[in-house]
Amino acid sequence: MPVITKRLLDAVKPDGKLRIICDDELSGFGVQITPAGRISFCVDYRVDGKRKRRVIGRYGPVTVDKARNLALHHLGLASTGEDPLPDVQLTFMTVADLFDAWMSRHVAVHLKPGSARIYRETFEAHCRTRFGTLAPDRLSFAELAAAHADLAATPSAANHLIRTLRAMLGWAEDNRLIAFKNGNPARGHRLYRETPKDRILTVPEICTFIDLLPSAGMDAATRTALMLELLLAQRSGEIATMRKADVDLEAATWTIPAQDTKGNRKHIVPLPPWSRSLLAKQIATAKGIWLFPSPVGDPKAQDAKPIESHAIGVALRRAQRPVDEHGKALARKPADTWVFDFRDRAGNPDPITPHDLRRTCSSYLELLGHGDAVRGAILNHARSRNVTAKHYSAAELLKLKRTALLQWEAALRSIMAGQNPFATAIEDDRAEEARILGTDQPIPAA
């Protein structure tokens, strides 16, 4: 067993698993490393015959020397039979405190990083401000039902709110950390029906998006993240957690670690010239390990965090014309800063989300002739990845993905030059009809 030092902890790299490193000098002192790479000091002791492991501080805000002194104090108390860190009394906690305890003790240990990211983004976006300062045992069914109803316009977000609180409160209840007089208030809610979206940008909308994005009222890093989602078809959460070390501009690849992907699988993304140019600028200006750091805190700090993918979605929503409670477009006010006004064929507002950019790339790759196997590999979908692996080596697959994304970039450049590279597909179809039917001229559309 090693001696825990700053040099040792700075050299630790996440491997997608929970790890415990015990100190060779002070028995019972150690660190735990989450699948995402977060390092926390902990103590391991016995009280009344029961073994307990408790976190005493996160590496960064707490130094190794301070943690060692804290551990020595707690272990000394434990040796006398006193529990130095008894179970948290949640009656004196807030909902925000409970959420942090649940995330560190349960979610980070037992669930995938993708699930942890969704829980955290949901809580930060919809729960912390509304419920964060309340005592957990004071939450009521009616309060949660009202919060759920307030998000009815976004059924998926509304349902995620209930699922997050139900899981968190259920964990506290199962571990006898809290008791509700009338049962878990997050249970029993009727969730909204979620209709899968199929929104993709039309060719004119693609042109509008790229053309107006530089003037959108958001920071440059967020604009870059949105453009990368259109260029590379990767998820906002994966782009948000991009590190300098993940990008190899010389090899023109971006390697997404398993712990940062939804499916917990390592993923290599080819980088055509446009995306390389954007990333080169991000790398040149980034002050810490993250290419898209959170605006909160020092990006150079040990505990610096990347931007939340939810913030990218919020920025895009604010850049589009607002609507009223009935979905009708509101008139522009002098102080408005939005730049996008996407409409459907009937002229009704039809806003886009970051995920629509990913879906747009995938859909047009199909029009460019790339089948499910290649598109699934680019999207890092598990089922398509397994099928593809039967037929291609890793090198062959990377080459196919690179070709597809290069053709997509070429199509985007053509669109920005005022052309429609996908219009010829219809003309070719008509010519094929004429050839098969034996007519001299292509058959026009009805």
C-alpha positions as CSV (number, residue, x, y, z in Angstrom):
1,M,0.0,0.0,0.0
2,P,1.4,3.5,-0.8
3,V,1.7,6.5,1.3
4,I,-0.9,9.1,0.3
5,T,0.8,12.2,-1.0
6,K,-0.1,15.1,-3.3
7,R,2.2,13.7,-6.0
8,L,0.3,10.4,-5.8
9,L,-3.1,12.0,-6.1
10,D,-2.2,14.3,-8.9
11,A,-1.1,11.3,-10.9
12,V,-4.4,9.4,-10.4
13,K,-6.4,8.9,-13.6
14,P,-10.0,7.8,-13.7
15,D,-10.7,4.3,-15.1
16,G,-14.5,4.2,-14.9
17,K,-14.6,2.3,-11.6
18,L,-14.8,3.2,-7.9
19,R,-11.3,2.8,-6.4
20,I,-10.1,2.9,-2.8
21,I,-6.5,3.6,-1.9
22,C,-5.4,3.0,1.7
23,D,-2.6,4.8,3.4
24,D,0.4,2.7,4.4
25,E,1.3,5.0,7.4
26,L,-2.1,5.7,9.0
27,S,-4.4,2.6,9.2
28,G,-8.0,3.6,8.4
29,F,-7.0,6.6,6.3
30,G,-7.4,6.6,2.6
31,V,-9.0,8.1,-0.5
32,Q,-11.8,7.0,-2.8
33,I,-11.8,7.8,-6.5
34,T,-15.1,7.9,-8.2
35,P,-15.6,6.6,-11.8
36,A,-15.5,10.2,-13.0
37,G,-12.2,10.9,-11.3
38,R,-13.3,12.8,-8.2
39,I,-11.0,12.2,-5.3
40,S,-12.2,12.4,-1.7
41,F,-10.4,11.6,1.6
42,C,-12.1,9.0,3.8
43,V,-11.7,7.1,7.1
44,D,-12.5,3.5,7.7
45,Y,-13.3,2.5,11.3
46,R,-15.4,0.2,13.5
47,V,-18.0,1.2,16.1
48,D,-20.2,-1.3,18.0
49,G,-18.8,-4.0,15.8
50,K,-20.0,-2.3,12.6
51,R,-17.5,-1.1,9.9
52,K,-18.1,2.3,8.6
53,R,-16.4,4.3,5.8
54,R,-17.0,8.1,5.8
55,V,-15.8,10.9,3.5
56,I,-14.1,13.7,5.4
57,G,-13.3,16.1,2.5
58,R,-12.6,16.4,-1.2
59,Y,-9.1,16.6,-2.5
60,G,-8.4,20.2,-3.6
61,P,-10.3,22.3,-1.1
62,V,-8.8,19.9,1.6
63,T,-5.0,19.3,1.5
64,V,-3.4,15.9,2.2
65,D,-1.9,17.2,5.5
66,K,-5.2,18.6,6.7
67,A,-7.0,15.4,5.7
68,R,-4.4,13.3,7.5
69,N,-4.9,15.3,10.7
70,L,-8.7,15.1,10.5
71,A,-8.4,11.3,10.0
72,L,-6.1,11.0,13.0
73,H,-8.7,12.9,15.1
74,H,-11.7,10.8,13.9
75,L,-9.8,7.5,14.2
76,G,-8.8,8.5,17.8
77,L,-12.4,9.0,18.8
78,A,-13.4,5.7,17.2
79,S,-10.8,3.9,19.2
80,T,-12.5,5.0,22.4
81,G,-15.9,3.6,21.2
82,E,-17.3,7.0,20.1
83,D,-18.7,7.3,16.6
84,P,-16.9,10.4,15.2
85,L,-19.1,10.6,12.1
86,P,-22.6,9.3,13.0
87,D,-25.2,9.0,10.3
88,V,-26.5,12.4,9.1
89,Q,-29.6,13.5,10.9
90,L,-31.7,14.6,7.9
91,T,-34.2,16.4,10.1
92,F,-31.6,19.1,10.3
93,M,-30.6,19.0,6.7
94,T,-31.9,20.7,3.6
95,V,-33.0,19.1,0.4
96,A,-29.8,20.3,-1.2
97,D,-27.7,18.7,1.5
98,L,-29.6,15.4,1.0
99,F,-29.0,15.6,-2.7
100,D,-25.3,16.0,-2.2
101,A,-25.2,13.1,0.2
102,W,-27.2,10.8,-2.1
103,M,-25.0,11.7,-5.1
104,S,-21.7,11.0,-3.2
105,R,-22.8,7.9,-1.2
106,H,-25.1,6.1,-3.7
107,V,-25.1,7.5,-7.2
108,A,-21.4,7.9,-7.7
109,V,-20.8,4.4,-6.3
110,H,-23.5,2.4,-7.9
111,L,-24.7,4.1,-11.0
112,K,-23.2,5.0,-14.4
113,P,-21.7,8.5,-14.9
114,G,-24.4,9.3,-17.5
115,S,-27.1,8.7,-14.9
116,A,-25.3,10.8,-12.4
117,R,-25.0,13.6,-14.9
118,I,-28.8,13.6,-15.7
119,Y,-29.7,13.6,-12.0
120,R,-27.4,16.5,-11.3
121,E,-28.5,18.6,-14.3
122,T,-32.2,18.0,-13.4
123,F,-31.7,19.0,-9.8
124,E,-29.6,22.1,-10.6
125,A,-32.1,23.2,-13.3
126,H,-35.4,22.6,-11.6
127,C,-35.0,21.6,-7.9
128,R,-32.3,23.5,-6.1
129,T,-33.9,26.9,-6.3
130,R,-37.4,25.7,-5.6
131,F,-36.8,23.1,-2.9
132,G,-33.1,23.3,-2.0
133,T,-33.5,25.2,1.3
134,L,-36.5,23.1,2.6
135,A,-36.2,20.3,5.1
136,P,-36.7,17.0,3.2
137,D,-39.4,15.7,5.6
138,R,-41.4,18.8,4.9
139,L,-41.8,18.2,1.2
140,S,-45.4,17.5,0.2
141,F,-47.1,15.6,-2.7
142,A,-48.9,18.8,-3.6
143,E,-45.7,20.8,-3.9
144,L,-44.1,18.3,-6.2
145,A,-47.2,18.0,-8.3
146,A,-47.2,21.8,-8.8
147,A,-43.5,21.7,-9.8
148,H,-44.3,18.9,-12.2
149,A,-47.2,20.8,-13.7
150,D,-45.2,23.9,-14.2
151,L,-42.9,22.0,-16.5
152,A,-45.8,20.5,-18.6
153,A,-44.6,22.3,-21.7
154,T,-41.4,20.1,-21.5
155,P,-42.7,16.6,-20.5
156,S,-39.3,15.0,-20.4
157,A,-37.9,17.6,-18.0
158,A,-41.0,17.4,-15.9
159,N,-40.8,13.6,-15.6
160,H,-37.0,13.8,-14.9
161,L,-37.8,16.1,-11.9
162,I,-40.2,13.5,-10.4
163,R,-37.9,10.6,-11.1
164,T,-34.9,12.4,-9.5
165,L,-36.7,13.3,-6.3
166,R,-38.4,9.9,-6.1
167,A,-35.0,8.1,-6.3
168,M,-33.3,10.5,-3.9
169,L,-36.1,10.4,-1.3
170,G,-36.5,6.6,-1.7
171,W,-32.8,6.1,-1.0
172,A,-33.0,8.2,2.2
173,E,-36.2,6.3,3.3
174,D,-34.7,2.8,2.5
175,N,-31.6,3.7,4.6
176,R,-33.8,4.9,7.5
177,L,-32.4,8.3,7.3
178,I,-35.8,9.9,6.9
179,A,-39.4,8.9,7.6
180,F,-42.4,10.5,5.9
181,K,-45.7,10.5,7.7
182,N,-47.7,10.0,4.4
183,G,-45.0,8.1,2.4
184,N,-42.5,9.3,-0.2
185,P,-44.1,12.5,-1.7
186,A,-42.4,11.8,-5.0
187,R,-44.3,8.5,-5.5
188,G,-47.7,8.2,-7.1
189,H,-47.4,11.1,-9.6
190,R,-48.8,10.4,-13.1
191,L,-46.0,11.2,-15.5
192,Y,-46.6,12.9,-18.8
193,R,-46.5,11.1,-22.0
194,E,-43.2,11.7,-23.8
195,T,-43.4,11.8,-27.5
196,P,-40.0,11.2,-29.2
197,K,-38.9,14.2,-31.2
198,D,-38.0,13.9,-34.9
199,R,-37.1,17.5,-35.5
200,I,-34.3,18.1,-37.9
201,L,-33.2,21.4,-39.5
202,T,-34.0,22.0,-43.1
203,V,-31.3,23.2,-45.5
204,P,-32.4,26.9,-45.1
205,E,-32.5,26.5,-41.3
206,I,-29.0,25.0,-41.3
207,C,-27.8,28.1,-43.2
208,T,-29.6,30.4,-40.8
209,F,-28.3,28.6,-37.8
210,I,-24.7,28.8,-38.9
211,D,-25.0,32.3,-40.2
212,L,-26.6,33.8,-37.0
213,L,-24.9,31.7,-34.4
214,P,-21.9,34.2,-34.0
215,S,-24.4,37.0,-33.1
216,A,-26.4,34.9,-30.6
217,G,-26.3,36.3,-27.1
218,M,-24.2,33.6,-25.5
219,D,-20.5,33.2,-24.7
220,A,-18.1,32.0,-27.4
221,A,-17.5,28.7,-25.7
222,T,-21.2,27.8,-25.8
223,R,-21.4,28.8,-29.5
224,T,-18.5,26.5,-30.2
225,A,-20.1,23.6,-28.3
226,L,-23.4,24.0,-30.3
227,M,-21.5,24.1,-33.6
228,L,-19.5,21.0,-32.7
229,E,-22.8,19.2,-32.0
230,L,-23.9,20.0,-35.5
231,L,-20.6,19.0,-37.0
232,L,-19.9,15.8,-35.1
233,A,-23.3,14.6,-33.9
234,Q,-22.1,14.1,-30.3
235,R,-24.2,14.7,-27.2
236,S,-24.0,18.1,-25.4
237,G,-23.0,16.3,-22.2
238,E,-20.0,14.7,-23.9
239,I,-18.9,17.9,-25.6
240,A,-19.3,19.8,-22.3
241,T,-16.9,17.4,-20.5
242,M,-14.2,17.5,-23.2
243,R,-10.7,17.8,-21.8
244,K,-7.5,19.1,-23.5
245,A,-6.0,15.7,-23.1
246,D,-8.9,14.1,-25.0
247,V,-8.2,15.9,-28.2
248,D,-5.3,15.0,-30.5
249,L,-5.3,17.6,-33.3
250,E,-2.3,16.0,-35.1
251,A,-4.2,12.6,-35.3
252,A,-7.5,14.5,-35.9
253,T,-9.3,12.5,-33.2
254,W,-11.2,13.2,-30.0
255,T,-11.3,10.3,-27.6
256,I,-14.2,10.3,-25.2
257,P,-13.5,8.3,-22.0
258,A,-16.0,5.6,-21.1
259,Q,-17.1,7.5,-17.9
260,D,-18.1,10.5,-20.0
261,T,-20.4,8.7,-22.4
262,K,-24.0,7.7,-22.0
263,G,-23.4,4.1,-22.7
264,N,-20.2,3.9,-20.6
265,R,-18.1,3.0,-23.7
266,K,-14.9,4.6,-24.9
267,H,-15.6,6.5,-28.1
268,I,-13.2,7.9,-30.8
269,V,-14.6,10.7,-32.9
270,P,-12.8,11.8,-36.1
271,L,-12.2,15.5,-36.4
272,P,-12.6,17.0,-39.9
273,P,-11.0,20.4,-40.5
274,W,-13.9,22.7,-39.4
275,S,-14.1,21.0,-36.0
276,R,-10.3,21.0,-35.6
277,S,-10.2,24.7,-36.2
278,L,-12.9,25.3,-33.5
279,L,-11.1,23.1,-31.0
280,A,-7.7,24.6,-31.7
281,K,-9.1,28.0,-30.6
282,Q,-10.7,26.4,-27.5
283,I,-7.4,24.7,-26.6
284,A,-5.5,28.0,-27.0
285,T,-7.8,29.9,-24.7
286,A,-8.6,27.2,-22.1
287,K,-7.0,27.9,-18.7
288,G,-7.6,24.5,-17.1
289,I,-8.1,20.9,-18.1
290,W,-11.6,21.5,-19.4
291,L,-12.2,23.0,-22.8
292,F,-15.6,24.2,-21.7
293,P,-15.2,25.1,-18.0
294,S,-18.0,26.2,-15.8
295,P,-18.1,30.0,-15.4
296,V,-18.5,29.4,-11.6
297,G,-15.1,29.1,-9.9
298,D,-11.5,29.1,-11.0
299,P,-11.0,26.9,-14.2
300,K,-7.4,26.2,-13.0
301,A,-8.5,24.8,-9.6
302,Q,-8.2,21.1,-8.7
303,D,-12.0,20.9,-8.3
304,A,-12.9,22.9,-11.4
305,K,-15.9,21.6,-13.2
306,P,-17.0,21.7,-16.9
307,I,-20.1,23.6,-18.0
308,E,-23.4,21.7,-17.5
309,S,-25.0,20.5,-20.7
310,H,-28.3,21.9,-19.5
311,A,-26.7,25.4,-19.7
312,I,-26.0,24.9,-23.4
313,G,-29.7,24.1,-24.0
314,V,-30.8,27.1,-22.0
315,A,-28.5,29.4,-24.0
316,L,-29.9,28.1,-27.3
317,R,-33.5,28.5,-26.0
318,R,-32.8,32.1,-25.0
319,A,-31.4,32.8,-28.4
320,Q,-34.7,32.0,-30.0
321,R,-38.0,34.0,-30.2
322,P,-39.9,33.5,-27.0
323,V,-43.5,32.2,-27.0
324,D,-46.5,32.6,-24.7
325,E,-48.2,29.8,-22.7
326,H,-50.1,28.8,-25.8
327,G,-47.0,28.4,-27.9
328,K,-47.6,31.6,-29.9
329,A,-44.7,33.8,-30.9
330,L,-44.3,37.0,-28.8
331,A,-43.6,40.3,-30.4
332,R,-40.0,41.6,-30.2
333,K,-39.3,44.0,-27.4
334,P,-36.5,46.6,-27.6
335,A,-34.5,44.7,-24.9
336,D,-34.8,41.3,-26.6
337,T,-31.5,39.8,-27.8
338,W,-32.8,36.6,-29.5
339,V,-31.7,36.0,-33.1
340,F,-33.4,32.8,-34.2
341,D,-37.1,32.6,-35.2
342,F,-37.6,29.0,-36.6
343,R,-41.1,28.2,-37.9
344,D,-42.9,25.2,-39.3
345,R,-44.7,25.1,-42.6
346,A,-47.8,26.5,-41.0
347,G,-45.9,29.5,-39.7
348,N,-46.0,28.4,-36.1
349,P,-42.9,28.6,-33.8
350,D,-40.8,25.5,-34.1
351,P,-37.7,26.0,-31.9
352,I,-34.8,23.7,-31.9
353,T,-32.7,22.1,-29.1
354,P,-29.1,21.0,-29.0
355,H,-30.1,17.4,-29.6
356,D,-31.9,18.4,-32.8
357,L,-28.5,19.4,-34.1
358,R,-27.2,15.8,-33.4
359,R,-30.3,14.4,-35.1
360,T,-29.9,16.7,-38.1
361,C,-26.3,15.5,-38.7
362,S,-27.4,11.8,-38.4
363,S,-30.4,12.3,-40.8
364,Y,-28.4,14.0,-43.5
365,L,-25.6,11.4,-43.2
366,E,-28.3,8.9,-44.3
367,L,-29.1,11.0,-47.3
368,L,-25.4,11.0,-48.1
369,G,-25.6,7.2,-48.4
370,H,-24.3,6.1,-45.0
371,G,-26.1,3.2,-43.5
372,D,-27.2,2.4,-39.9
373,A,-23.9,0.8,-39.0
374,V,-21.7,3.8,-39.7
375,R,-24.2,6.3,-38.4
376,G,-24.7,4.2,-35.3
377,A,-20.9,4.1,-34.7
378,I,-20.7,7.9,-35.0
379,L,-23.5,8.3,-32.6
380,N,-22.0,5.7,-30.3
381,H,-25.2,3.7,-30.1
382,A,-24.7,0.3,-28.4
383,R,-26.8,-1.9,-30.8
384,S,-25.3,-0.5,-34.0
385,R,-21.8,-0.6,-32.5
386,N,-22.2,-4.3,-31.8
387,V,-23.4,-5.1,-35.3
388,T,-20.6,-3.0,-36.8
389,A,-17.9,-4.7,-34.8
390,K,-18.7,-8.0,-36.5
391,H,-17.8,-6.6,-39.9
392,Y,-15.1,-4.0,-39.4
393,S,-11.9,-3.6,-37.4
394,A,-11.4,-0.5,-35.2
395,A,-9.2,1.1,-37.9
396,E,-11.6,0.4,-40.7
397,L,-14.5,1.8,-38.6
398,L,-12.6,4.9,-37.8
399,K,-11.9,5.5,-41.5
400,L,-15.6,5.0,-42.3
401,K,-16.6,7.5,-39.6
402,R,-14.0,10.0,-40.8
403,T,-15.3,9.7,-44.4
404,A,-18.9,10.2,-43.4
405,L,-18.1,13.3,-41.3
406,L,-15.9,14.8,-44.0
407,Q,-18.8,14.4,-46.5
408,W,-21.1,16.1,-44.0
409,E,-18.7,19.0,-43.6
410,A,-18.5,19.3,-47.3
411,A,-22.3,19.5,-47.5
412,L,-22.4,22.2,-44.8
413,R,-19.8,24.2,-46.7
414,S,-21.9,23.8,-49.8
415,I,-25.0,25.0,-48.0
416,M,-23.2,28.1,-46.7
417,A,-22.1,28.8,-50.3
418,G,-25.8,29.1,-51.2
419,Q,-26.2,25.6,-52.7
420,N,-28.4,22.6,-51.7
421,P,-26.3,19.5,-52.0
422,F,-29.4,17.3,-51.2
423,A,-31.6,18.7,-53.9
424,T,-29.9,16.6,-56.5
425,A,-31.1,13.4,-54.8
426,I,-34.7,14.2,-56.0
427,E,-33.5,15.0,-59.5
428,D,-31.6,11.7,-59.6
429,D,-34.7,9.8,-58.4
430,R,-36.8,11.3,-61.2
431,A,-34.1,10.4,-63.8
432,E,-34.0,6.9,-62.5
433,E,-37.8,6.7,-62.8
434,A,-37.6,7.8,-66.4
435,R,-34.9,5.2,-67.2
436,I,-36.9,2.3,-65.7
437,L,-40.2,3.3,-67.2
438,G,-38.5,3.9,-70.6
439,T,-39.5,7.6,-71.0
440,D,-37.4,10.2,-72.7
441,Q,-37.8,12.9,-70.0
442,P,-37.8,12.7,-66.2
443,I,-41.3,12.4,-64.7
444,P,-42.2,15.6,-62.8
445,A,-43.6,15.6,-59.3
446,A,-47.5,15.5,-59.2
